[in-house]
């Protein structure tokens, strides 16, 4: 299936799955995460289930959740 979809097709499938999940946790400063958050907002998902990010290593708490920048669609 990977050969049929190629890398770009797999990325599109990943984005669709993430956009429709009950909860999304992305990575900070990621274009991929930003696009999923944008799509989830358009789909009407609650912000508390959409704007969650891993920040990486913060004060030796690797993988800690941190505040996400919320680029809200108005």
N, CA, C and O atoms as a GROMACS GRO file, in nm:
protein
  296
    1UNK      N    1   0.082  -0.121   0.000
    1UNK     CA    2   0.000   0.000   0.000
    1UNK      C    3   0.085   0.126   0.000
    1UNK      O    4   0.048   0.227  -0.060
    2UNK      N    5   0.201   0.119   0.067
    2UNK     CA    6   0.290   0.235   0.069
    2UNK      C    7   0.336   0.270  -0.073
    2UNK      O    8   0.345   0.387  -0.109
    3UNK      N    9   0.365   0.168  -0.151
    3UNK     CA   10   0.408   0.193  -0.289
    3UNK      C   11   0.296   0.254  -0.372
    3UNK      O   12   0.322   0.335  -0.460
    4UNK      N   13   0.172   0.215  -0.344
    4UNK     CA   14   0.058   0.270  -0.419
    4UNK      C   15   0.031   0.415  -0.379
    4UNK      O   16   0.002   0.499  -0.464
    5UNK      N   17   0.040   0.444  -0.249
    5UNK     CA   18   0.010   0.579  -0.201
    5UNK      C   19   0.128   0.675  -0.209
    5UNK      O   20   0.110   0.796  -0.223
    6UNK      N   21   0.246   0.622  -0.201
    6UNK     CA   22   0.369   0.701  -0.193
    6UNK      C   23   0.369   0.781  -0.063
    6UNK      O   24   0.270   0.780   0.011
    7UNK      N   25   0.478   0.851  -0.036
    7UNK     CA   26   0.491   0.926   0.089
    7UNK      C   27   0.386   1.035   0.102
    7UNK      O   28   0.331   1.055   0.211
    8UNK      N   29   0.356   1.105  -0.005
    8UNK     CA   30   0.258   1.213   0.000
    8UNK      C   31   0.118   1.160   0.034
    8UNK      O   32   0.045   1.222   0.111
    9UNK      N   33   0.082   1.048  -0.023
    9UNK     CA   34  -0.048   0.988   0.006
    9UNK      C   35  -0.059   0.943   0.150
    9UNK      O   36  -0.164   0.958   0.212
   10UNK      N   37   0.050   0.886   0.203
   10UNK     CA   38   0.051   0.844   0.343
   10UNK      C   39   0.034   0.966   0.434
   10UNK      O   40  -0.036   0.959   0.534
   11UNK      N   41   0.099   1.077   0.400
   11UNK     CA   42   0.085   1.201   0.479
   11UNK      C   43  -0.059   1.250   0.480
   11UNK      O   44  -0.108   1.297   0.582
   12UNK      N   45  -0.127   1.240   0.368
   12UNK     CA   46  -0.267   1.282   0.360
   12UNK      C   47  -0.354   1.193   0.447
   12UNK      O   48  -0.442   1.243   0.516
   13UNK      N   49  -0.331   1.063   0.443
   13UNK     CA   50  -0.406   0.970   0.529
   13UNK      C   51  -0.380   1.002   0.676
   13UNK      O   52  -0.473   1.005   0.756
   14UNK      N   53  -0.254   1.025   0.712
   14UNK     CA   54  -0.220   1.062   0.850
   14UNK      C   55  -0.295   1.188   0.893
   14UNK      O   56  -0.348   1.193   1.004
   15UNK      N   57  -0.300   1.287   0.806
   15UNK     CA   58  -0.368   1.412   0.839
   15UNK      C   59  -0.518   1.391   0.858
   15UNK      O   60  -0.576   1.449   0.949
   16UNK      N   61  -0.580   1.311   0.775
   16UNK     CA   62  -0.723   1.284   0.788
   16UNK      C   63  -0.753   1.213   0.919
   16UNK      O   64  -0.848   1.248   0.989
   17UNK      N   65  -0.672   1.112   0.953
   17UNK     CA   66  -0.691   1.038   1.078
   17UNK      C   67  -0.677   1.132   1.197
   17UNK      O   68  -0.760   1.131   1.288
   18UNK      N   69  -0.572   1.213   1.198
   18UNK     CA   70  -0.548   1.306   1.310
   18UNK      C   71  -0.658   1.411   1.320
   18UNK      O   72  -0.699   1.447   1.430
   19UNK      N   73  -0.705   1.460   1.208
   19UNK     CA   74  -0.807   1.565   1.208
   19UNK      C   75  -0.941   1.515   1.262
   19UNK      O   76  -1.019   1.594   1.315
   20UNK      N   77  -0.968   1.386   1.249
   20UNK     CA   78  -1.097   1.332   1.292
   20UNK      C   79  -1.091   1.255   1.424
   20UNK      O   80  -1.191   1.197   1.467
   21UNK      N   81  -0.976   1.254   1.488
   21UNK     CA   82  -0.960   1.182   1.616
   21UNK      C   83  -1.033   1.257   1.729
   21UNK      O   84  -1.058   1.377   1.718
   22UNK      N   85  -1.067   1.186   1.836
   22UNK     CA   86  -1.132   1.250   1.951
   22UNK      C   87  -1.042   1.353   2.016
   22UNK      O   88  -1.090   1.457   2.062
   23UNK      N   89  -0.912   1.325   2.020
   23UNK     CA   90  -0.814   1.412   2.083
   23UNK      C   91  -0.692   1.420   1.994
   23UNK      O   92  -0.645   1.319   1.942
   24UNK      N   93  -0.641   1.541   1.977
   24UNK     CA   94  -0.518   1.559   1.899
   24UNK      C   95  -0.413   1.625   1.986
   24UNK      O   96  -0.439   1.725   2.052
   25UNK      N   97  -0.293   1.567   1.987
   25UNK     CA   98  -0.177   1.625   2.054
   25UNK      C   99  -0.067   1.633   1.950
   25UNK      O  100  -0.017   1.531   1.902
   26UNK      N  101  -0.031   1.755   1.914
   26UNK     CA  102   0.071   1.775   1.812
   26UNK      C  103   0.204   1.814   1.872
   26UNK      O  104   0.229   1.793   1.991
   27UNK      N  105   0.288   1.872   1.788
   27UNK     CA  106   0.417   1.922   1.834
   27UNK      C  107   0.423   2.072   1.809
   27UNK      O  108   0.367   2.124   1.713
   28UNK      N  109   0.492   2.140   1.898
   28UNK     CA  110   0.500   2.285   1.892
   28UNK      C  111   0.577   2.328   1.766
   28UNK      O  112   0.676   2.265   1.729
   29UNK      N  113   0.531   2.434   1.702
   29UNK     CA  114   0.596   2.492   1.584
   29UNK      C  115   0.597   2.398   1.464
   29UNK      O  116   0.685   2.410   1.378
   30UNK      N  117   0.502   2.307   1.456
   30UNK     CA  118   0.494   2.213   1.345
   30UNK      C  119   0.386   2.256   1.246
   30UNK      O  120   0.272   2.281   1.285
   31UNK      N  121   0.423   2.266   1.120
   31UNK     CA  122   0.325   2.299   1.016
   31UNK      C  123   0.219   2.190   1.006
   31UNK      O  124   0.101   2.219   0.986
   32UNK      N  125   0.260   2.065   1.020
   32UNK     CA  126   0.167   1.952   1.015
   32UNK      C  127   0.062   1.967   1.126
   32UNK      O  128  -0.057   1.953   1.101
   33UNK      N  129   0.108   1.995   1.249
   33UNK     CA  130   0.016   2.012   1.362
   33UNK      C  131  -0.076   2.133   1.340
   33UNK      O  132  -0.195   2.127   1.369
   34UNK      N  133  -0.019   2.241   1.289
   34UNK     CA  134  -0.098   2.362   1.264
   34UNK      C  135  -0.212   2.333   1.166
   34UNK      O  136  -0.325   2.374   1.189
   35UNK      N  137  -0.183   2.263   1.059
   35UNK     CA  138  -0.287   2.232   0.958
   35UNK      C  139  -0.396   2.142   1.017
   35UNK      O  140  -0.514   2.158   0.986
   36UNK      N  141  -0.357   2.048   1.101
   36UNK     CA  142  -0.456   1.960   1.164
   36UNK      C  143  -0.543   2.041   1.260
   36UNK      O  144  -0.665   2.024   1.263
   37UNK      N  145  -0.481   2.128   1.340
   37UNK     CA  146  -0.558   2.213   1.432
   37UNK      C  147  -0.655   2.301   1.355
   37UNK      O  148  -0.770   2.319   1.396
   38UNK      N  149  -0.610   2.355   1.244
   38UNK     CA  150  -0.695   2.439   1.160
   38UNK      C  151  -0.814   2.359   1.107
   38UNK      O  152  -0.928   2.406   1.111
   39UNK      N  153  -0.788   2.240   1.058
   39UNK     CA  154  -0.895   2.156   1.005
   39UNK      C  155  -0.992   2.115   1.115
   39UNK      O  156  -1.114   2.115   1.094
   40UNK      N  157  -0.939   2.079   1.233
   40UNK     CA  158  -1.025   2.040   1.345
   40UNK      C  159  -1.115   2.155   1.388
   40UNK      O  160  -1.231   2.134   1.424
   41UNK      N  161  -1.062   2.277   1.385
   41UNK     CA  162  -1.144   2.392   1.420
   41UNK      C  163  -1.257   2.410   1.317
   41UNK      O  164  -1.371   2.438   1.355
   42UNK      N  165  -1.226   2.394   1.190
   42UNK     CA  166  -1.329   2.403   1.086
   42UNK      C  167  -1.434   2.293   1.101
   42UNK      O  168  -1.551   2.314   1.071
   43UNK      N  169  -1.391   2.176   1.149
   43UNK     CA  170  -1.484   2.065   1.170
   43UNK      C  171  -1.566   2.079   1.298
   43UNK      O  172  -1.660   2.003   1.321
   44UNK      N  173  -1.531   2.178   1.382
   44UNK     CA  174  -1.610   2.205   1.502
   44UNK      C  175  -1.566   2.132   1.627
   44UNK      O  176  -1.641   2.125   1.724
   45UNK      N  177  -1.444   2.076   1.628
   45UNK     CA  178  -1.395   2.009   1.748
   45UNK      C  179  -1.369   2.112   1.858
   45UNK      O  180  -1.331   2.226   1.831
   46UNK      N  181  -1.388   2.071   1.982
   46UNK     CA  182  -1.362   2.156   2.097
   46UNK      C  183  -1.214   2.193   2.104
   46UNK      O  184  -1.128   2.111   2.075
   47UNK      N  185  -1.187   2.317   2.142
   47UNK     CA  186  -1.048   2.363   2.150
   47UNK      C  187  -0.966   2.283   2.250
   47UNK      O  188  -0.846   2.264   2.231
   48UNK      N  189  -1.029   2.234   2.357
   48UNK     CA  190  -0.956   2.157   2.457
   48UNK      C  191  -0.911   2.021   2.403
   48UNK      O  192  -0.821   1.959   2.460
   49UNK      N  193  -0.971   1.975   2.295
   49UNK     CA  194  -0.933   1.848   2.233
   49UNK      C  195  -0.850   1.869   2.107
   49UNK      O  196  -0.814   1.774   2.038
   50UNK      N  197  -0.819   1.996   2.078
   50UNK     CA  198  -0.751   2.029   1.954
   50UNK      C  199  -0.615   2.095   1.975
   50UNK      O  200  -0.518   2.057   1.910
   51UNK      N  201  -0.607   2.192   2.065
   51UNK     CA  202  -0.486   2.272   2.081
   51UNK      C  203  -0.400   2.219   2.196
   51UNK      O  204  -0.380   2.287   2.296
   52UNK      N  205  -0.350   2.098   2.180
   52UNK     CA  206  -0.261   2.034   2.277
   52UNK      C  207  -0.130   2.002   2.206
   52UNK      O  208  -0.131   1.949   2.095
   53UNK      N  209  -0.018   2.035   2.270
   53UNK     CA  210   0.112   2.009   2.206
   53UNK      C  211   0.213   1.957   2.305
   53UNK      O  212   0.208   1.988   2.424
   54UNK      N  213   0.305   1.876   2.254
   54UNK     CA  214   0.424   1.836   2.329
   54UNK      C  215   0.529   1.943   2.304
   54UNK      O  216   0.548   1.986   2.190
   55UNK      N  217   0.596   1.985   2.408
   55UNK     CA  218   0.700   2.088   2.393
   55UNK      C  219   0.840   2.030   2.393
   55UNK      O  220   0.936   2.103   2.369
   56UNK      N  221   0.854   1.904   2.418
   56UNK     CA  222   0.986   1.846   2.425
   56UNK      C  223   1.041   1.858   2.566
   56UNK      O  224   0.966   1.851   2.663
   57UNK      N  225   1.168   1.875   2.576
   57UNK     CA  226   1.233   1.876   2.707
   57UNK      C  227   1.226   2.014   2.771
   57UNK      O  228   1.278   2.112   2.717
   58UNK      N  229   1.160   2.021   2.886
   58UNK     CA  230   1.146   2.144   2.962
   58UNK      C  231   1.184   2.114   3.105
   58UNK      O  232   1.116   2.035   3.172
   59UNK      N  233   1.290   2.174   3.154
   59UNK     CA  234   1.334   2.154   3.292
   59UNK      C  235   1.340   2.006   3.329
   59UNK      O  236   1.292   1.966   3.434
   60UNK      N  237   1.399   1.926   3.243
   60UNK     CA  238   1.416   1.782   3.265
   60UNK      C  239   1.285   1.703   3.270
   60UNK      O  240   1.284   1.588   3.315
   61UNK      N  241   1.175   1.761   3.224
   61UNK     CA  242   1.047   1.689   3.213
   61UNK      C  243   1.023   1.658   3.066
   61UNK      O  244   0.937   1.719   3.003
   62UNK      N  245   1.096   1.566   3.013
   62UNK     CA  246   1.086   1.533   2.872
   62UNK      C  247   0.943   1.493   2.836
   62UNK      O  248   0.880   1.411   2.904
   63UNK      N  249   0.893   1.551   2.728
   63UNK     CA  250   0.759   1.518   2.682
   63UNK      C  251   0.649   1.592   2.754
   63UNK      O  252   0.532   1.555   2.740
   64UNK      N  253   0.680   1.694   2.832
   64UNK     CA  254   0.578   1.768   2.905
   64UNK      C  255   0.485   1.842   2.809
   64UNK      O  256   0.528   1.890   2.704
   65UNK      N  257   0.358   1.849   2.845
   65UNK     CA  258   0.264   1.927   2.766
   65UNK      C  259   0.283   2.074   2.797
   65UNK      O  260   0.315   2.110   2.910
   66UNK      N  261   0.264   2.158   2.699
   66UNK     CA  262   0.276   2.302   2.722
   66UNK      C  263   0.165   2.373   2.648
   66UNK      O  264   0.089   2.312   2.572
   67UNK      N  265   0.156   2.500   2.670
   67UNK     CA  266   0.052   2.583   2.608
   67UNK      C  267   0.077   2.593   2.458
   67UNK      O  268   0.189   2.619   2.414
   68UNK      N  269  -0.027   2.573   2.382
   68UNK     CA  270  -0.019   2.585   2.236
   68UNK      C  271  -0.062   2.725   2.196
   68UNK      O  272  -0.148   2.786   2.260
   69UNK      N  273  -0.003   2.775   2.089
   69UNK     CA  274  -0.052   2.899   2.032
   69UNK      C  275  -0.181   2.866   1.959
   69UNK      O  276  -0.184   2.775   1.877
   70UNK      N  277  -0.285   2.940   1.988
   70UNK     CA  278  -0.414   2.914   1.925
   70UNK      C  279  -0.438   3.016   1.815
   70UNK      O  280  -0.469   3.132   1.842
   71UNK      N  281  -0.424   2.972   1.690
   71UNK     CA  282  -0.453   3.056   1.576
   71UNK      C  283  -0.598   3.028   1.537
   71UNK      O  284  -0.625   2.943   1.452
   72UNK      N  285  -0.689   3.099   1.600
   72UNK     CA  286  -0.831   3.071   1.582
   72UNK      C  287  -0.885   3.132   1.453
   72UNK      O  288  -0.847   3.242   1.414
   73UNK      N  289  -0.974   3.060   1.390
   73UNK     CA  290  -1.041   3.108   1.270
   73UNK      C  291  -1.164   3.186   1.314
   73UNK      O  292  -1.243   3.137   1.396
   74UNK      N  293  -1.180   3.303   1.264
   74UNK     CA  294  -1.295   3.386   1.304
   74UNK      C  295  -1.390   3.404   1.190
   74UNK      O  296  -1.492   3.471   1.205
   0.00000   0.00000   0.00000
